[in-house]
C-alpha cells in the first residue's frame, strides 16, 4: 500500500546517500562471491494512526477474525513499513532489500560490497544498524522436477477414517504416545486449521504417499532466495511435514492430516547466520497477515558461522534474539507457535536454542517410544529460569514418510510436528480456546506437570485429557464423575491421577502400596478433597512415591501401588505394577 511521498525528506536523504557512497570503505570491499547483510531499524511509522483505522488494507479477513475472536487490538506494530523510507532504501546504490519486518519496524538489506555502518546510521530515518554477516554465495542445485500424475493422487477423505488403530500402522506408536487417536475418532483432524511450517525446504514433499495433494492445496513462499518455490530445496521440511500431513490409511496417518498447510522456506541449510532469524520474522508476519492459526518450526539458533555474531546462553532469555521477539509477536497475535528444543543435550552447547526460549513458544524435546528422554534432546531452562522445554514427544526412531518409503529418524525436529499436529486437533476441538488456554490445558495433562525439570519440562502431554480439561468432553458423560484412565501403559502417564467431579462433594483418596517381601499393605497417601461442580483434581503423588523406590531398601520396596477414590456415588480404583 503506497503512501504519498514526502518530497523535502526525499531530497534531503538522497543528498546524504550520494555523499555517503563516496566514503565507502573501498579497502574492505571483498570479491563478489559473497554478500553482506545488514539490519536497519527505522525510527517511526508516519501516518500509522490513520492506517490502524483500515486494517483490512493490510490484514486478511481470516486474520481479522482471529484478532476479533481473541479480542486482540490492531496496533502500530501491525501497520506496514513507511513506503517513503522503503523507496529511499531502494535508491541506495549496490543495495537490495532482502526482507522486511513491520513488527520490528526494520529492513534487512544486502550488498555485494561491505558498507560503512556509519553511512547507514547517518540516514535520517534509521535509528540503528546491525551487521548480520557476510555470506558466501553458493550456486544452489535445482534438481529436475517430476510432475506427479494426478490420476495417482489420493485426496484426504474423512470417510476413509474407520475407527481402529490398524489404520495408523507405522505411525501408531508415535501418535499413541500423545494420545491423539481419540481426537481423530471424534472427527478432529485439524481440518479447520491453517498451519504455517517454516523450514529449510520441502524437497519432493508432494511425492510422499499420502501428501500428493500438496501441489494443488498448499501455499508456498521462499524467504531465502525469493524464487517462489520450495520443492527443490532441503528435504528437512518435507520430513517434518510428513509427521502431520501424511494420509495413507493402513500404512501411515499423521497427527493432523486434514489441516491446511502453508510451506515457507526461511532457513539456508548450507550456512548459519542471523539473517535466517530475520527471514523467520518476515515469514511469521506474512503468515499472520493471511490468517494462520499455528506456526510449526523445527529450527533453532545459537552458534553462527561467524562466531562474533553467535548467541550466548545469557541471550536465551526469551526476548533478546530477533527470532524470539518474532515468536512472541506471533503468539501475542493469537498464533500458537510450536518449535524444537534442539539436539545439543549431549553436546558442548547442551541447552535449548532460540526461539525455543521465547515465552509464548511451545518448545518440544524428544523421547523414545516409551516416553523416556533421549540423550541428544536439549536441556532447559531458559536464561531467566522459565521451564523449558515445555513438553516432550517421540523423537527417537520416529517414523518419517518420504518419497522413498518409511524409515526411523531422530531429532527434536521430528518430535515437534508430531505434537504440533495433535495440538491442531485440540484447537479444532475447542476453537474458542486462546493459545494460553491451550498451553495451560496441555500442562495440566502432562506427565511432569507438578514436577517439571530441565530434561522433560512439563513432560508428555495427553491430547485427549487436555480436551477434557478444556471442557470439550469428547468421550465421557458430563453428568458423571470422571477418573481419567491413562491411554497406554506409558511409564510416566501411569504416574498421574486426574479426577473430575460432576457435583459439589468431598472425595476420599487413598494410595497404598504392597511391599515385595511380605505382601504387607502400606498407606502412602490418605486425604479428603473438597471439589466443586466440574472441578478437576490433578495429583502427581505417584511420581514422588515411585521416585523414592530408587533409594528404598529391599525391605521397603513396593511391588504394586493402588489408587482408590471414594465419591458420593461410586468408588474408583487403579493399580500400577512396579
ROKOLDO-267282 format. One record per residue (C-alpha): z, y, x; residue number from 0. Coordinates in nm, 4 decimals, m for minus. Each point is the difference from the previous one (the first is absolute). Layout:
w;v;u;resi
Z;Y;X;NUM
...
//
This chain:
w;v;u;resi
0.0000;0.0000;0.0000;0
m0.1162;0.3242;0.1606;1
0.2121;0.3132;0.0266;2
m0.1563;0.3457;0.0377;3
m0.0388;0.0933;0.3687;4
0.2344;0.2613;0.1430;5
m0.2590;0.2016;0.2021;6
0.2354;0.2126;0.2197;7
0.2036;m0.3058;0.0954;8
m0.3179;m0.1945;0.0783;9
m0.1344;0.2728;0.2315;10
0.3293;0.0366;0.1856;11
0.0401;m0.3755;0.0561;12
m0.3589;m0.0461;0.1151;13
0.0519;0.2641;0.2692;14
0.3036;m0.1884;0.1299;15
m0.1892;m0.3279;m0.0095;16
m0.2956;0.1366;0.1995;17
0.2304;0.1524;0.2613;18
0.2095;m0.3160;0.0177;19
m0.2972;m0.2249;0.0649;20
m0.0753;0.1922;0.3218;21
0.3414;m0.0977;0.1310;22
m0.0147;m0.3737;m0.0516;23
0.1451;m0.1859;0.2942;24
m0.3364;m0.1072;0.1470;25
0.1671;m0.1964;0.2785;26
0.1709;m0.2175;m0.2589;27
m0.3183;m0.0889;m0.1821;28
m0.0603;m0.3702;0.0193;29
m0.3090;m0.2113;m0.0431;30
m0.1329;m0.0332;m0.3524;31
0.1015;m0.3670;m0.0135;32
0.3291;0.1002;m0.1603;33
0.1193;0.2273;m0.2790;34
0.3059;0.2264;m0.0167;35
0.1961;0.0315;m0.3236;36
0.2298;0.2843;m0.1044;37
0.2112;0.0684;m0.3054;38
m0.0050;0.3550;m0.1339;39
0.2789;0.0988;m0.2389;40
m0.1090;0.2876;m0.2226;41
0.2284;0.2891;m0.0881;42
m0.0378;0.0138;m0.3752;43
m0.2022;m0.0745;m0.3106;44
m0.1142;0.3313;m0.1470;45
m0.0596;m0.0147;m0.3745;46
0.2034;m0.3225;m0.0296;47
0.2025;0.1418;m0.2869;48
m0.3131;0.0424;m0.2111;49
m0.1436;m0.3394;0.0937;50
0.3169;m0.1794;m0.1110;51
m0.0810;0.1083;m0.3539;52
m0.3227;m0.2044;m0.0016;53
0.0900;m0.3325;0.1670;54
m0.2832;m0.1801;m0.1796;55
m0.2337;0.1658;0.2520;56
0.1417;m0.2016;0.2903;57
0.1927;m0.2921;m0.1556;58
m0.1442;m0.2760;m0.2179;59
0.1078;m0.0769;m0.3542;60
0.1702;m0.3168;0.1268;61
0.1969;0.2004;0.2563;62
0.1088;0.2570;m0.2558;63
0.1046;m0.2796;m0.2371;64
0.2169;m0.1539;0.2733;65
0.1558;0.3387;0.0786;66
0.0721;0.0573;m0.3686;67
0.1448;m0.3497;m0.0452;68
0.2509;0.0570;0.2790;69
0.0527;0.3731;m0.0732;70
m0.1348;0.0989;0.3423;71
m0.0869;0.3681;0.0315;72
m0.3263;0.1190;0.1521;73
0.0893;0.2157;0.3018;74
m0.1674;0.1922;0.2801;75
m0.0074;m0.3233;0.2030;76
m0.2549;m0.1403;m0.2471;77
m0.2355;0.2945;0.0322;78
m0.3021;m0.0500;0.2314;79
m0.0227;0.1822;0.3329;80
m0.1270;0.3553;0.0011;81
m0.3797;m0.0100;0.0188;82
m0.0173;0.3242;0.1994;83
0.1977;m0.1647;0.2784;84
m0.2144;m0.3125;m0.0165;85
m0.3143;0.2092;0.0282;86
0.1395;0.1760;0.3064;87
0.0835;m0.3297;0.1679;88
m0.3477;m0.1319;m0.0771;89
m0.1477;0.2969;0.1890;90
0.1829;m0.0835;0.3232;91
m0.2396;m0.1163;0.2710;92
0.0214;m0.3657;0.1089;93
0.2625;m0.0771;m0.2652;94
m0.0172;m0.2214;m0.3075;95
0.2513;m0.0587;m0.2760;96
0.1105;m0.3635;0.0060;97
0.2431;m0.0166;m0.2941;98
0.2003;0.2426;m0.2126;99
0.3483;m0.0092;m0.1565;100
0.1072;0.2219;m0.2865;101
0.3517;m0.1471;0.0098;102
0.0513;0.1156;0.3595;103
m0.2377;0.2966;m0.0389;104
m0.1690;m0.1196;0.3164;105
m0.3395;m0.0938;0.1421;106
m0.0830;m0.2573;0.2657;107
m0.2896;0.1196;0.2142;108
m0.1943;m0.1736;0.2751;109
m0.2110;0.1100;0.2928;110
m0.1879;m0.1573;0.2878;111
0.1657;0.2674;0.2171;112
0.3623;0.0637;0.0867;113
0.0961;0.3192;m0.1805;114
0.2600;0.2451;0.1302;115
0.2874;m0.0231;m0.2507;116
0.0762;0.3699;0.0488;117
m0.3339;0.0896;m0.1501;118
0.0598;m0.2160;m0.3065;119
0.3496;0.1468;m0.0420;120
m0.1484;0.3485;0.0175;121
m0.1850;m0.0524;m0.3273;122
0.1691;0.2252;m0.2552;123
0.0231;m0.2667;m0.2694;124
0.1413;m0.2746;0.2269;125
0.3768;m0.0457;0.0294;126
0.0194;m0.2983;0.2370;127
m0.2318;m0.2178;0.2104;128
0.0744;m0.3573;0.1077;129
m0.2072;m0.2099;0.2390;130
m0.0757;m0.3412;m0.1551;131
m0.1664;m0.1615;0.2999;132
m0.3285;m0.0410;0.1803;133
m0.1643;m0.3214;m0.1116;134
m0.2803;m0.1825;0.1750;135
m0.3099;m0.0284;m0.2135;136
m0.0935;m0.3571;m0.0782;137
m0.3205;m0.1225;m0.1522;138
0.1125;m0.1942;m0.3029;139
m0.1901;m0.3197;m0.0614;140
m0.1501;m0.0179;m0.3460;141
m0.0617;m0.3650;m0.0821;142
m0.2864;m0.0735;m0.2312;143
0.1266;m0.0216;m0.3527;144
m0.0882;m0.2829;m0.2319;145
m0.0358;0.0698;m0.3689;146
0.1960;m0.2349;m0.2210;147
m0.2177;m0.1632;m0.2637;148
0.1574;0.1234;m0.3228;149
m0.0632;m0.3278;m0.1774;150
0.2839;m0.1435;0.2120;151
0.2457;0.2758;m0.0824;152
0.2954;m0.1166;m0.2072;153
0.1572;0.2972;m0.1719;154
0.3755;m0.0117;m0.0660;155
0.0644;m0.1272;m0.3499;156
0.3436;m0.0016;m0.1535;157
m0.1052;m0.2925;m0.2224;158
m0.0163;m0.2179;0.3108;159
0.3738;0.0360;0.0534;160
0.1577;m0.3064;m0.1552;161
0.3686;m0.0166;0.0809;162
0.0616;m0.2338;0.2868;163
0.0800;0.0212;0.3717;164
m0.2900;m0.2334;0.0837;165
m0.2377;0.2938;m0.0519;166
0.1477;0.1742;0.3053;167
m0.0302;m0.2913;0.2416;168
m0.0193;0.1624;0.3455;169
0.1753;0.3231;m0.1036;170
0.2796;m0.1661;m0.1982;171
0.2665;0.0002;0.2698;172
m0.0267;0.3689;0.0917;173
m0.0215;0.1076;m0.3656;174
0.2960;m0.2146;m0.1004;175
0.2229;0.1489;0.2673;176
0.0011;0.3328;m0.1867;177
m0.0162;m0.1702;m0.3439;178
m0.3109;0.1724;m0.1305;179
m0.1409;m0.2926;m0.2046;180
0.2055;0.0725;m0.3169;181
m0.1438;0.3523;0.0014;182
m0.3514;m0.1446;0.0176;183
0.0807;m0.2420;m0.2803;184
0.1055;0.3011;m0.2069;185
m0.3477;0.1470;0.0650;186
0.1215;0.2491;0.2620;187
m0.2601;m0.0157;0.2780;188
m0.0022;0.3657;0.1037;189
m0.3002;0.0519;m0.2279;190
0.0700;0.3630;m0.0868;191
0.0915;0.1054;0.3534;192
m0.2112;0.1914;0.2515;193
0.0931;m0.1043;0.3530;194
m0.1145;0.1783;0.3147;195
m0.0129;m0.2273;0.3051;196
m0.0049;0.1834;0.3364;197
m0.1055;m0.1980;0.3055;198
m0.2383;m0.0315;0.2966;199
m0.2846;m0.1417;m0.2058;200
m0.0905;m0.2646;m0.2558;201
m0.2632;m0.2014;0.1817;202
m0.1881;m0.2268;m0.2419;203
0.2880;0.0101;m0.2499;204
m0.2435;m0.0464;m0.2889;205
m0.1083;m0.3343;0.1482;206
0.3435;m0.1542;m0.0563;207
0.0026;m0.2592;m0.2761;208
0.1766;0.1837;m0.2800;209
m0.0701;0.3570;0.1173;210
m0.3780;0.0157;m0.0496;211
0.0180;0.2730;m0.2657;212
0.1278;0.2559;0.2541;213
m0.3519;0.1339;0.0558;214
m0.0316;0.0992;m0.3632;215
0.3549;0.1024;m0.0830;216
0.1782;0.1521;0.2999;217
m0.0016;0.3600;0.1245;218
m0.0393;0.0258;0.3787;219
0.0335;0.2839;0.2506;220
0.0092;0.0214;0.3802;221
0.2301;0.2713;0.1420;222
m0.0715;m0.0997;0.3630;223
m0.3779;0.0309;0.0362;224
m0.0771;0.1328;m0.3501;225
m0.2950;m0.2377;m0.0315;226
0.0920;m0.0957;m0.3585;227
0.0176;m0.3709;0.0800;228
0.2980;m0.2251;0.0717;229
m0.1644;m0.3434;m0.0152;230
m0.1178;m0.0201;0.3613;231
0.3224;0.1107;0.1710;232
0.3116;m0.1943;0.0994;233
0.0971;m0.3062;m0.2072;234
0.3752;0.0723;m0.0085;235
m0.0263;0.1885;m0.3284;236
m0.2041;m0.2797;m0.1580;237
0.2682;m0.2510;0.0971;238
0.2771;0.2162;m0.1446;239
m0.1960;0.0645;m0.3189;240
m0.0507;m0.3737;m0.0557;241
0.3726;m0.0545;m0.0628;242
m0.0208;0.2251;m0.3059;243
m0.3565;m0.0067;m0.1250;244
m0.1246;m0.3606;0.0363;245
m0.0647;m0.1805;m0.3267;246
m0.1202;m0.3562;0.0473;247
0.1863;m0.2201;m0.2529;248
0.1048;m0.3415;0.1279;249
m0.0439;0.1267;0.3569;250
0.1653;0.3388;0.0526;251
0.1333;0.2781;m0.2211;252
0.1319;0.3249;0.1482;253
0.3037;0.1873;m0.1235;254
m0.2015;0.2694;m0.1844;255
m0.3475;m0.1452;m0.0551;256
m0.1071;0.2294;m0.2840;257
0.1110;0.3367;0.1422;258
m0.2566;0.2684;0.0807;259
m0.0394;0.0489;0.3757;260
m0.0951;0.3028;0.2077;261
m0.0734;m0.0944;0.3618;262
0.0450;0.2733;0.2589;263
m0.0512;m0.0262;0.3740;264
0.2525;0.2178;0.1863;265
0.0591;m0.2042;0.3172;266
m0.2184;m0.0242;0.3116;267
0.0759;m0.3504;0.1223;268
m0.1319;0.0612;0.3532;269
0.2487;0.2768;0.0852;270
0.3373;0.1422;m0.1024;271
0.0409;0.3761;m0.0405;272
0.1805;0.2417;m0.2379;273
m0.3368;0.0821;m0.1589;274
0.0422;m0.3215;m0.1973;275
0.3190;0.1342;m0.1563;276
m0.1937;0.3036;m0.1166;277
m0.2805;m0.2229;m0.1299;278
0.2703;m0.1716;m0.2056;279
0.1244;0.3192;m0.1630;280
m0.3575;0.1028;m0.0822;281
m0.0515;m0.3376;m0.1672;282
0.3315;0.0261;m0.1850;283
m0.0938;0.3410;m0.1406;284
m0.3375;m0.1265;m0.1128;285
0.1650;m0.3040;m0.1566;286
0.2470;0.2240;m0.1806;287
m0.2734;0.2324;m0.1220;288
m0.1928;m0.2835;m0.1675;289
0.3080;m0.1595;m0.1550;290
0.1269;m0.3014;0.1969;291
0.3329;m0.1555;m0.0964;292
0.0725;m0.1728;0.3304;293
m0.0894;0.0222;0.3677;294
0.0159;m0.3189;0.2083;295
m0.0245;0.0529;0.3736;296
0.0613;m0.2688;0.2614;297
m0.0088;0.2579;0.2779;298
0.2689;0.1416;0.2238;299
0.0197;0.2301;0.3006;300
0.2336;0.0480;0.2955;301
m0.1693;m0.0167;0.3425;302
m0.3393;0.1684;0.0498;303
m0.2654;m0.0484;0.2674;304
0.0965;0.3428;0.1328;305
0.3687;m0.0625;0.0690;306
0.0807;0.3726;m0.0127;307
m0.0799;m0.0069;m0.3728;308
0.2111;m0.3085;m0.0812;309
0.2928;m0.0034;m0.2392;310
0.3553;m0.0755;0.1068;311
0.2555;m0.1903;m0.2051;312
0.1621;0.3349;m0.0743;313
m0.3213;0.1096;m0.1753;314
0.0348;m0.2775;m0.2586;315
0.2230;0.2048;m0.2284;316
m0.2353;m0.0149;m0.2971;317
m0.1219;0.3576;0.0299;318
m0.1216;0.0743;0.3532;319
m0.3313;m0.1842;0.0340;320
m0.3095;0.1238;m0.1807;321
m0.0410;m0.3330;m0.1754;322
0.3636;m0.0134;m0.1167;323
m0.0427;0.3454;m0.1505;324
m0.3183;m0.1232;m0.1661;325
0.1752;m0.3030;m0.1484;326
0.2818;0.2166;m0.1335;327
m0.2474;0.2379;m0.1603;328
m0.1750;m0.2930;m0.1691;329
0.3315;m0.1394;m0.1255;330
0.1056;0.3403;m0.1341;331
m0.3218;0.0042;m0.2034;332
0.0827;m0.3220;m0.1809;333
m0.1830;m0.2443;0.2278;334
0.1704;m0.3221;0.1109;335
m0.0601;m0.0375;0.3751;336
0.0340;m0.3447;0.1596;337
m0.0395;m0.0429;0.3756;338
0.0737;m0.2510;0.2756;339
0.3083;0.0069;0.2211;340
m0.1906;m0.0965;0.3149;341
m0.0157;m0.2999;0.2326;342
0.2207;0.1289;0.2828;343
0.3173;m0.1966;m0.0767;344
m0.0279;m0.2120;0.3129;345
m0.1731;0.2698;0.2062;346
0.1056;0.2974;0.2096;347
m0.0164;0.2512;m0.2871;348
0.2063;m0.2352;m0.2230;349
0.0279;0.2297;m0.3039;350
m0.2175;0.1099;m0.2908;351
m0.2871;0.2439;0.0440;352
m0.1048;0.2923;m0.2151;353
m0.0639;0.0537;m0.2978;354
0.2399;m0.2919;m0.0599;355
0.2826;0.2451;0.0744;356
m0.0901;0.2337;m0.2879;357
0.2592;0.0409;m0.2737;358
m0.2372;m0.0761;m0.2867;359
m0.1792;m0.2931;0.1611;360
0.0667;m0.3634;m0.0892;361
0.0014;m0.1522;0.3502;362
m0.0593;m0.3765;0.0176;363
0.1102;m0.2442;0.2711;364
m0.1115;m0.3610;0.0398;365
0.1572;m0.3395;m0.0720;366
m0.1121;m0.3605;0.0134;367
m0.0641;m0.2071;m0.3126;368
0.3748;m0.0645;m0.0426;369
0.0922;0.3665;0.0091;370
0.1398;0.0141;0.3538;371
m0.0987;0.3024;0.2093;372
m0.2483;m0.0741;0.2786;373
0.0551;0.1278;0.3543;374
m0.2928;0.2434;0.0142;375
0.1070;0.1937;m0.3108;376
0.1191;0.3459;0.1072;377
0.3614;0.1051;m0.0406;378
0.1433;0.3076;m0.1703;379
0.1768;0.2242;m0.0600;380
m0.1789;0.3335;m0.0045;381
0.1164;0.2567;0.2572;382
0.2184;0.1646;m0.2647;383
0.1621;m0.3367;m0.0876;384
m0.1702;m0.0755;m0.3317;385
m0.0602;m0.3652;m0.0914;386
m0.3313;m0.1203;0.1413;387
m0.1847;m0.2215;m0.0532;388
0.0484;0.0366;m0.3740;389
m0.1050;m0.3574;m0.0827;390
m0.1532;m0.3116;0.1502;391
m0.2763;m0.2306;m0.1151;392
m0.1911;m0.2953;0.1424;393
m0.1851;0.1009;0.3146;394
0.0049;m0.3179;0.2079;395
m0.2826;m0.2464;m0.0645;396
m0.0906;0.2025;m0.3080;397
m0.3325;m0.1235;m0.1333;398
m0.2882;0.2424;0.0564;399
m0.3153;m0.0248;m0.2125;400
m0.3045;0.0756;0.2164;401
m0.3784;m0.0457;m0.0236;402
0.0386;m0.3019;0.2293;403
0.2728;m0.1589;m0.2129;404
0.3794;m0.0025;m0.0033;405
0.2406;0.0008;0.2926;406
0.3600;0.0856;0.0875;407
0.0614;0.3430;0.1500;408
0.3053;0.1812;0.1329;409
0.1216;0.3571;m0.0276;410
0.1885;0.2517;m0.2081;411
m0.3534;0.1221;m0.0777;412
m0.0330;m0.3072;m0.2219;413
0.3503;0.0061;m0.1472;414
m0.0707;0.3531;m0.1229;415
m0.2955;m0.0613;m0.2390;416
0.1598;m0.3175;m0.1358;417
0.2998;0.2003;m0.1168;418
m0.2045;0.3084;m0.0909;419
m0.2141;m0.1997;m0.2435;420
0.3128;m0.1332;m0.1658;421
0.1369;0.3540;m0.0300;422
m0.3256;0.1036;m0.1675;423
0.0574;m0.2699;m0.2640;424
0.3524;0.1317;m0.0477;425
m0.1358;0.3514;m0.0446;426
m0.2429;m0.1272;m0.2628;427
0.2851;m0.1759;m0.1783;428
0.2054;0.3185;m0.0078;429
m0.2520;0.2880;0.0123;430
0.2478;0.2837;m0.0624;431
0.2225;m0.0958;0.2926;432
m0.0027;0.2571;0.2801;433
m0.0540;m0.1075;0.3622;434
0.3741;0.0475;0.0566;435
0.0889;m0.2185;m0.2985;436
m0.2417;m0.2672;0.1216;437
0.1599;m0.0016;0.3443;438
0.3541;m0.0012;m0.1400;439
m0.0792;m0.3030;m0.2182;440
m0.1479;m0.1799;0.2997;441
0.3152;0.0725;0.2002;442
0.2258;m0.1425;m0.2713;443
m0.2185;m0.3092;m0.0215;444
m0.0062;m0.0569;0.3751;445
0.1894;m0.2657;0.1918;446
0.1906;0.2361;0.2324;447
0.0505;0.2844;m0.2467;448
0.3696;0.0571;0.0704;449
m0.0134;m0.1181;0.3607;450
m0.3120;0.1704;0.1449;451
m0.0622;m0.0247;0.3724;452
m0.2491;0.1020;0.2668;453
m0.1926;m0.3293;m0.0187;454
m0.0426;m0.0647;m0.3741;455
0.0728;0.3405;m0.1454;456
0.0849;m0.0695;m0.3636;457
m0.1618;m0.3413;0.0375;458
m0.2382;m0.2041;m0.2111;459
m0.0668;0.1655;m0.3373;460
m0.0491;m0.2032;m0.3173;461
m0.2771;0.1692;m0.1990;462
0.0859;m0.1696;m0.3279;463
0.3681;0.0864;0.0314;464
m0.0983;0.3599;0.0780;465
m0.1992;0.0024;m0.3259;466
0.3101;m0.1168;m0.1876;467
0.2074;0.2689;0.1678;468
m0.2491;0.2698;m0.0958;469
0.0506;m0.1012;m0.3615;470
m0.3450;m0.1418;m0.0659;471
0.1267;m0.3513;m0.0635;472
m0.2921;m0.2381;0.0295;473
0.1625;m0.3381;m0.0494;474
0.3525;0.0068;m0.1360;475
0.1374;0.0776;m0.3455;476
0.1540;0.3476;0.0120;477
0.2502;m0.0906;m0.2715;478
0.1721;m0.2500;0.2275;479
0.1840;0.0186;0.3286;480
m0.2095;m0.0788;0.3050;481
0.1215;m0.1775;0.3112;482
m0.3053;0.0286;0.2202;483
m0.1085;m0.3173;0.1747;484
m0.1678;0.0429;0.3408;485
m0.3610;m0.1210;m0.0339;486
0.0006;m0.2249;0.3061;487
0.2397;m0.1679;0.2377;488
m0.0460;0.2865;0.2417;489
0.3076;0.0216;0.2212;490
0.0554;0.3745;m0.0446;491
m0.0781;0.0322;m0.3710;492
0.2414;m0.2823;m0.0772;493
0.2813;0.2145;0.1401;494
m0.0257;0.2663;m0.2679;495
0.1529;0.0181;m0.3480;496
m0.1593;0.2152;m0.2708;497
0.1426;0.0120;m0.3533;498
m0.1048;0.2234;m0.2903;499
0.2315;0.0474;m0.2956;500
m0.1475;0.0275;m0.3499;501
0.3252;0.1438;m0.1359;502
0.3104;0.1868;0.1032;503
0.2327;m0.2654;0.1365;504
0.2221;m0.1171;0.2823;505
m0.1364;m0.2934;0.1955;506
0.1932;m0.2374;0.2211;507
m0.1632;m0.0899;0.3327;508
0.1179;m0.2783;0.2290;509
m0.1633;m0.1254;0.3178;510
0.1348;m0.3261;0.1383;511
m0.0909;m0.2156;0.2975;512
0.0444;m0.3722;0.0643;513
0.1224;m0.0802;0.3501;514
m0.2066;m0.2524;0.1970;515
0.2913;m0.2043;0.1340;516
0.2096;m0.0699;m0.3091;517
m0.1998;0.1202;m0.3042;518
0.2789;0.2449;m0.0740;519
m0.0922;0.2945;m0.2213;520
0.0716;0.3383;0.1539;521
m0.0277;0.3307;m0.1900;522
m0.2084;0.2573;0.1884;523
m0.0233;0.2767;m0.2606;524
0.1765;0.0555;m0.3342;525
m0.0329;0.3185;m0.2040;526
m0.0492;0.1532;m0.3436;527
m0.2809;0.2524;m0.0472;528
m0.0359;0.2539;m0.2819;529
m0.3634;0.0482;m0.1087;530
m0.1734;0.2264;m0.2500;531
m0.2959;m0.0920;m0.2202;532
m0.3020;m0.0642;0.2227;533
0.1970;0.0510;0.3216;534
m0.0830;m0.2063;0.3075;535
0.2542;m0.1524;0.2371;536
m0.1433;m0.0671;0.3457;537
0.2155;m0.1910;0.2452;538
m0.0637;m0.1076;0.3587;539
0.3310;m0.1767;0.0725;540
m0.1906;m0.3212;0.0757;541
m0.1484;0.1722;0.3056;542
0.3463;0.0642;0.1392;543
0.1306;m0.3456;m0.0875;544
m0.2927;m0.1747;0.1648;545
0.0119;0.2303;0.3035;546
0.3619;m0.1025;0.0600;547
m0.1065;m0.3642;0.0089;548
m0.1544;0.0597;0.3406;549
0.3463;0.0659;0.1432;550
0.1965;m0.2461;m0.2137;551
0.1599;m0.3092;0.1482;552
m0.1193;m0.3416;m0.1131;553
0.3054;m0.0262;m0.2234;554
m0.0939;0.3213;m0.1831;555
m0.3766;m0.0426;m0.0271;556
m0.1423;m0.0172;m0.3525;557
m0.2442;m0.2559;m0.1362;558
m0.0940;0.1825;m0.3215;559
0.0747;0.3300;m0.1712;560
0.0189;0.0398;m0.3771;561
m0.0223;0.3184;m0.2055;562
0.1473;0.0121;m0.3505;563
m0.0333;0.2989;m0.2342;564
0.1891;m0.0172;m0.3292;565
m0.1046;0.2469;m0.2721;566
0.1019;0.0506;m0.3633;567
m0.2663;m0.2446;m0.1179;568
m0.0856;m0.2361;0.2832;569
0.0711;m0.1327;0.3485;570
m0.2661;0.0224;0.2730;571
0.0070;m0.2121;0.3155;572
m0.1926;m0.0199;0.3240;573
0.0443;m0.2245;0.3035;574
m0.1163;0.0462;0.3565;575
m0.0091;m0.2780;0.2576;576
0.0751;0.1080;0.3564;577
//
